[in-house]
Amino acid sequence: MSIVSWRTGVEGAPLYFLDPEKSSLTMRELADCLSHINHYNGHAGGFSVAQHSVEVMRLLPPDATRRARGAALLHDGEEVVFGDLHPWIKCQLPGEVQDATKRWQNYILDKFGRGQPTPREAAQIKHADQLVFAWGVRDLLSSGGRINRNAWPSITDAHLDEIARLPRIVPLGPDDASHQFYMTWVSL
């Protein structure tokens, strides 16, 4: 049995799982693919990785650099190849696959971003990602907007305070999410 080490992207170019530098991914293809991958492993309806990524970027502090904004928008870029996996599953993957996801993330940041984020910027992005996670749980995965803290122990009171002001998430369809992601990238 042979293992296929690549797949064809929506624009017809190969995406090599273990060697992203051989791939010819475009930003439009990245936007389109991420808009068709559901966040929360599909349990939240049509809330896509593309829409999630735009929201993470929007929740950065107002003084965030262009580099931080680009890195926030692209923070889940490797999911174009590997899909949206729960963090627990990601850490259980064989080392070669974990290394490949990191290579893809670095490739995407280097190709489409404004450079690798500084440690401070990475912390800002992680915090915004946690907020969007809590926001999505509140609006898309909980009953009546009340979060079962036993089911979601990583969501803190501080997260809940910060997302209290945010409007309800309305998942975008793939075309709108792709367009939003792409135009957000263009505006960086």
N, C-alpha and C positions, 0 to 999 in steps of 0.2 A: 504494500500500500504506500503510495506517495503522499506527502503532505504538501499542499499548495501553500506557497509562502507569499502569495499576493492575491489581490482581487481587483477587479476593474471598478473604478469609480464611476459616478454618474456621467461624467464627461468622456468616459471611455479610456482614460489613462490608468495604468496599473498603480496600485498602492501596495507597496512591499511591506509586509508586517514587521519584519526584523531589520529592515534597512530603509528608513524613510528617505534618505538622501537620494535613492534611486527613483523615488516617486516624483510625479509632476503634479502635485495637488495645487489647485488654484483656490483663491479666497472664495469665489462664487461656489465652488464645489464644497468647500468646507462649510460655508453657511448653509447650503442646501442639505448636506448630510446631517449636520447637527440639528437642523430644523425637523428632521424626520426621526430623530432618536428621542424617545420620551425619557424625561428625567424621572427619578424615583423608580427605575426599572419598569416603567409603564403603569405603575399603580396610581398615578395622578392624572389620568386622562391624557390630554394632548399637550401638557406642559413640557415643552421641548428643552433640550440642552442648549439650543441657540437662545431661546428666550431667557432661560435661567442665567446664561452667561452675560447677556445684556443687563439684566437686573443686578448681577454682582457688580458689574462696572459702575452702574448708577448709584450704588450704595457706598462707594468709596468716599472718603472725606472730600470736601470741595477743593482742597488744595492738592489733591493727588496729581502726580506727574503724568505726562502723556505715556511714559513707559509703564507706569502702574496701571493706567487705564487699558492700555493694549494688552498687558499681561492678564488683567482681570477678564477682559473679553475672551481671551484665548485660553483661560486656565483649565478648561476641560477639552481642549482641542484634540488630544489623543483619542478621545472617544469616537472620533470619525472612523477609526480602525477597530477599536476594542469595545465600543459600546459603553453604556452607562452601567458601571459595576458598583455595587455597594463597597464602601471602603474595607469592610471586613473581608470580602471576597478578594479585593485587590491585593491585600497583604498576604493572602494564602496562595497566590499564583506562583508558579515556579520562577526562580530567579531570572531566567532568560526572558520570560514574558514581562516581568516587572522592569527589567532593563530596557526592553523594547518600548514599553509605555513611556518611560523617561526619555528615550531617544526621540520618540514621536513628539512628546511635549516640547523638548528643546528645539527640534526641527521646526515646529510650528511657530514657536516664539521667535526663533531666529529669522524665519522666512517672512512672517506676517506682522510680528510685534515690533516694538520699539526697543528691544533688548531685554535681557534677563532682569527681573525685578531685584532690587536691593533687599536685604533681609527685612528692613522696615516696611517696604512696599509689599513684600510677600506676606507679612503679618496682617497688613491692611486688607489684602485680598482674601486671606483665610477668614478674617473676621466678617467681611462682607458676604463670603460664601456661606458661612454659618448662619448669618441673618437671613439670606434668601432661602436656605434650607428650612429654618424655623417658620418663615413666612409661608412657604409652600405647604408645610405640614399643617399650619393653622388653616389655610384656605382650601387646600385640596385633599388632605388626608385625615382630617378630623371631623368630628360630628359637631356641627353648629359653631365651628371656630374655636372650640375648647380642646386644648391639647392634653391628651392623656400623658402625664409626665412619667408614668411608669413605663409606657411604651416608647417614649422618646427622652431618655434620661440625659442626653447630650444637650437638650435645649434648656438654657438657664433662665432665671428670672430677668437677668440683664438683657438677654435676647428678646424676651417677651416685651419688656419695656421699650426696646428700640423699634420693634415691629408694630407696636400698638397704633402708631400714626399712619401706617401704610395702608393703602386701599386694598380691597380684595383683588387677588390675582385672577386675571381672566386669560386663560390659555389662548394663544394665537394659533391659527392654522399654520401648516408648514410653509405655505407661500409667504404669508405675512411675517412669520418668524425669521425666515431666510432673508427676506428683504430688510427687516429691522436689524438683524445681525450685520449684514453686509454694509448697510448705510451707516451703522454705528462705527464700523471699522473704517470706512471711507472718511468719516468726520474726525477721526483721531489725528 
